[in-house]
Amino acid sequence: MTANNQKLQLIPILHHFKLHSMALKFGLIKMYAFIVCISVGFYSCYNNAHGADNINKKYLNDTIDNIKLQLVSDQIKEPIDLQTCDGHKNRFYVSDLKGKIFILDHGKLLTQPFLDVSSVIAAKEKIAPKNKNENILFGMAFHPDFTKNHKFYICYKAPNDEQGLNRMVVSEFLTSVSNRNITDPSTERIVLEIHDKVLNDGTIAFGLDGYLYLNFADMDTLGGKLRAQDLTYLVGKVLRIDINKIPYGIPSTNPYATSTNDRPEIWAAGFRKLWRFSFDPKSQMMLGADVGDKKLEEVDIIKKGGNYGWPIAEGDSVHPGNYKLLAANFVPPINTYPRTVGICTIGGYVYEGKDLPALRDKYIFGDMNGSLYALSPGAKGKWTRQVIKLKNKPADPLLIYSFGRDDKGEIYIIGRLNGKTGMKGEIYKLVKA
């Protein structure tokens, strides 16, 4: 199913790591972060010249400091996502930006990729795109019954269409019958496809209810068409679909399932760019991190039918103007922080493990600048943010791309180090110091 073509204006993206040599020459952390923001589609990231420790100085009175990083792998150059699936303990599926998914089995990288769609992602554009965003793989999600039906799903930015519009694709794949460690790319079934002048960033994950949840970023601004507020558009929303139907079905419990005007896929609205969301089995909450534009980063509890304000609101700040009546119905974030503290918020998971008691039942998330946080619920819906101060922080700047969680509830960091000799992919586990 192809969504209605959607319109969006944005400055064209620079080529992947085009400015890397400049960063090396001047040794600027600011330039490093800017480059990586480009590579992952984080166009809104405006770094400052301070390191994460200085940025978080005002929060260091409330820290968790008995935690360190344990290297899991540095063999994948550009990791962007890490997933596990039931029945496959000590096995990670790691997506990289260029279109490959690798298997880490008990810490060993299998030589042959689990899936390779790099040739599809890197295919030559049919015509010059109206606005060029880099084509990359954003991540994957296993079907809840993967061990039986061997189905999984990926989200990727594909080459442009015949009109030069960008394409965001969510597809289903089947693993090989003869070898479950590999996937035949020809089994691809496109579930959902969106065409737009500019598309960047997508997140997919299965909810506790077995439905697939999706988000596609909306880079619109207050002077635009307010598409994140328009229920006839799919961007700037959380979508909820039934992938057990072809091409997909609409759950009857979706808030607009019976609407004749609004898109029935919509679960919640008013997001700019949810860079990772997850589900907490204990509390049944869906939590996500919404990347801000120029002012505030935010963390939200995402609820059915909720409106989270973008682009009228950014974080807990409402733009001036005649928007007070609309803003009164917005769902407020549970936590925000300004661009003086971070550059791009990265959503994580509620910690369910046993190795780190200090993190138990806390929502672990971070910022692309390397900062780590723990959010704890308190009285009257108020949440408290603590800084996680690592005992063995890497010497080189660590840029966080995503988080992962294993079958025991332990938390992992997926990112890259900005070394003097270049960028290096890293996967770490949070462990007790």
N, C-alpha and C positions, 0 to 999 in steps of 0.2 A: 504494500500500500504506500503510495507516495503522497506526502502532505502537500497542501497548497503551496505554491512558490511564495517565498517570503522575502521582503526587502530589508536591506540593512546597509548602512554606510559606515566604513571604517578605513583607516589608513592601511594600505597594503602591508603585509608582513614581510620582514626581511628574510633572506635565505637562512636556512638552518646553520647556526654558528658562524654566520658571515663575519661577525665582529670579534671572533675569538682571538685572532692575532693581535688586534688592538688591545684587548684585555690583558694579554700576556705582556705586551710592550709597556703598558702603564701600570700593571699590577693592581688594578682597581677592583675591589670586591663589588663595588657598585656596578661596574661594567659586566663582571661575571654573572651577577644575578640577572641583569637585563638580558644577557644572551640566552640564558637558560629559560627565562620567562618566555622569550620568543620561541624557543624550540618546543615548548609544551603548549603554546597558545595562550599563555597568561599575559595578554596584552595590557592588562590594567595594572601590572606590577610596577610601582615606582619606588625603587630602593632609596635608602639614604646612606650616608657615608659611615654609619656606625656599625659595629659588630653586634651580634645578638646579645652578648653579655652586657654591653653598654645600653642597648635598647631596653633591656629588661631590668635595669638597675632599680627602678621604682617598685618592682614586684619581688625583689629578692628576699624581702622579709618573710615571704610565704613561699617557701620552696620545698621540693622533694629532692633530696640530694644523695640518696644511697643507691643510685642506679647508674649503670654504665652500658656501653655498646659492646656487643659481641658480634664480630664479623661472621656472616653466614656465607657470603659469596661476593667476589669482585670480578667475576668472569663474564658478566653481561654488561656490555658497554653503555647501553641507554635504557635501563629498566624504568618502567612507568607504572607497573601494577603487579601485585602479588596476590594469588588466590589459592585456596585449598578446596578440596571437596571431600565429602563424607566417604569413609572407607579407604582413604588414601593417606595414611598417617606418615608424617615426616617427608611429605612430598609437596613441593610448591610449584605452581605454574606461574611463570614470570613473563609478562608481556614487555616487549621493547618498542620504542618509538617507531622503528622502521617497519614493523609488521610481522615480527616473529614472536612466538610464544615458546619459551624454553621450560624444560622440566628440571627441577633441582630435587634429586632423590637422595635423601639422607646426606645432603650437602654436596653431592656429586652432580655436576652438570652433564646431562645426557647430550651426546654429540648432535643427534638429529633433532631439530625443533619439533615440538608437539604440533605446531601449525606454522606455516609460512605463507603469508599473503603479501609479502613485500613487493612482489612483482605487480600485484594488483594496485597496491597503494602508490607505487612509484611509476605507474604507467604514464605514458606521455599524454599531456592534456590534448583534448580534441581540438579546442581552440583556445586562444589566450584568455585566461579567466578575467572576469571583470575586477575582481580583487583577489590577490593571491594569498592564500593561507597554506601552510605546509601540510601535506597529507601525512597523517600519522595514525598509529593504532593507540586508542585511549585505554583499552582494558577489556576484560572478559568477565563472564559470569557463567557458572555451571547450573544446568537445569537441576532442580531439586531431586529428580530421579535419575541423575546422571549415571549412577552405577548400574541402572537397568536399561535406560534408553540411549546412553552415551551421547547425549546432546549438550552442546554448550553454545554460548553466544558471545559475539564481540561487537565493539563499537569502533568505527574507524572513519576518518576523513578520507574520502575517495576523490579521484580525479574529477574535474568538472564535467558538466553535461554539454550537450550540443549548443546551448545558449551561453556557455561560459559561466554558468552558475555553479557554486560549490555544492558538494554532496556530502551529507552525513548519513552513514549507513549502519544499521544494526542487522546482523546476520546470524543465522543458525548454522552449525556445523555438526557433523557426525564423525566420531573417531573411527579409525580403521577396524574392520572386523578381525583381521588377522593379527594386528598389532595395535593395542590400545594406547601405545606411547606416541602414535602419530595420527595425523588427520589428513584426509584427502581434501584439498581445497575445492575440488569439483562438487563436493557435497553441500556447498554453500546454498542456503535459501535466504533470500533477503526478506526480513520481517518488516522493517520500516525504513523509509528513505526520505530525507528532507533535502530540498533544493533551495539555495539562498545565495545572495550576492556574496555574503561572508558568513562562514560557519566555523566555529572553533569550540572545542571542548565538549565532551560528552561523558556521562557517567551512567553505567547500568548496574543493577544489582537485584537479586531476587529477595522479595520480602518474606516475612515469616508465614504469610498466607499463600505462598507459592506463586504469586504473580510477579511479573517483571516490572521493575520501576526504572524510569529513565529521566534524564535531564539533558537538555541541549541549551547551551549558553545563549543569553540575549545581551548583545553589546549595545543595545539602544540606549539613548539618554533621554532626559526629561524633555528635550526639544524635539524628540522623534515621535513615533506613533504609539508610544506606550504599549508595545506589543506584549510585554510580560503581564500587563493588566487586561489584555484583550483575549478573551476565551475562544476566539476563532483561530488563534495562532498556537502552535505547539512549542515554540521557543520560549524560554523564561518560565517554564512550568516543570512540575514533576508529573510524569505520565505513569499510568498503571494499566498494563495490558495482560491478556491471557494468551500466552504463546503456544498453548495446546490446541489452538484453532488456527486455521490457515486463512490469510497470512497472520492474523492475530484476532483475538476476540476482545470484547469490552466487558469487564466484570460488571455485573448488575448493581454492585454496591458502589461503583464510581459515582461521585457527586453529580456528574452531568451525563450519566449513562442514558437517560431518556430525553435529553435536550434536543430540540430541533435546530438550535442556532449555535450552541457551543460545542467544542470538540469533546466527544465523550471519553477520550483517552485521559483527559486532565484529572489529576488527583489534587494538586495544589498549584497556586500561581504566585507571581510576584518575585521571582528569583532572577538574579543577574547571572551567576555562574556557580552552580553547586559543584565544587571540585571535591567530590567524594561524599557519599552518604552511606550510612550503615544502619543496621537494625539490632536492637538490644533484646535478646530473648527474655531476659528477666523482667524488664520493665515494659516490654512491648513497644518501646519508643523507636521512632525513626529520627535519627539525628544527622545533620549535614552542615557543611561549612560553605558559606556563600561568599565568594570573592567580591570585594568592594571595587568601586571605581577609583575614587581619589581620596576618600575620607576614612571609611570604616570597614573593617572585616567583621564578619558575624558568624555565630553558630546558632542554628535553629532546631527546634523540635518540629518536625514536619507532620502536620495533621490534615486529615481529610477535609477538602474544601477550603483550607486556609489560604489567606492572601498575605504575602510577606513584604509587599510594599514597593519593590523595585518597578520603575525608576523614580517613583515619587518619594520613596524613602530609601535611605542607604544606612544599614545598621539600625540604630535607634534614633537617627536624625531624619526629620522630614524636611524636604525642600520647601523654601518659602513660597508662598503663593496661595491660591484658592484651593488647597488640597486637604484642609482640616477635616472635612466631612468624610472624605475617602479614607484618610489616615486613621480615623477612629475605629475602623474595622480591620486594620492590619494586625497580624499576629506579631508581637514583638520578639526579637531574638533573645536567647537566654544568656548570651554573652557577646560583647563587642570589644574591639580594640582599634586604635587609630593607626594610621600609616606611619606615625612616629615610632610605633612599636614593631610593626611588621610590614611585609610587602604583599603576600598572598597567603591567605589561610588555606590549610590543607586538612580536610576532614579525616577522622580516624575511627576508632572503635571504643566501645565500653570494655574495660579490662575485666576479663572473666577468669584469668589464670590464678595460680597459687604461688608462683615464685616471687611475686612482688606485692606483698600485703598492702603497702602504702598506696597502691593504685587500684585496689579492689573496688569494683562498681563505679569507677570514675571514667569519664569520657576522655580518652587520650587523643589529642590532636596536635597540630603544630602550624608552623609557618614556613614558607619556602626559604626564609633566611636562616633556618636551622634551629629555631626556637621550638621547644616542646612544652606542652601544657597539659594539665589535668583539670577537668571540670567536675565539681561535686554538687549534687542537688542539696538544697537546704530548705528552711522553713519558708512558707508562702511563695513557693516557686522561684526563690532566688538561688542562683548558682554562683559558686565561688571558683575562681580560676587560680591555680597554683602553677608556678614555674617548675619544670623538671630540669634540674641542673645536673648534667652528666659529669661523672668523675673522670672520664677519659675522652673528652671531646676531641675530635680529630684536629690535627694542626692546620690542615687546609679547610677552607670554608665548605661546610656541608649544606647542600641545597636539597631540601626534602621535596620529593615528588608525590609520594603516597605512603599509606600505611597498610599493613597486612595483619591478619590474625590467624593463628593456627588452630588445630582441633582442640588444643588444651586451653585456648583463650589467651595465649601469650601474644605480645605485640611486636611487630617488625616495622622497620623504617626502610623505605625504598627511595633512593636518591642518587646524587652524584657529588663527587668531591672536585673542587676547583683547584687542581694542582698547577704548579708552574710548568709542568710538562703536558698539560692538557686535562680534559675532563675524564673522569673515571667513575663508572657505575659501581654502586655499593648497596648491599643489602645487610642490614643489621638487625639483631634481636635485642630487645631491652632486657637486661638481666640485673641481678642484684650485685652491687659493688662489693 
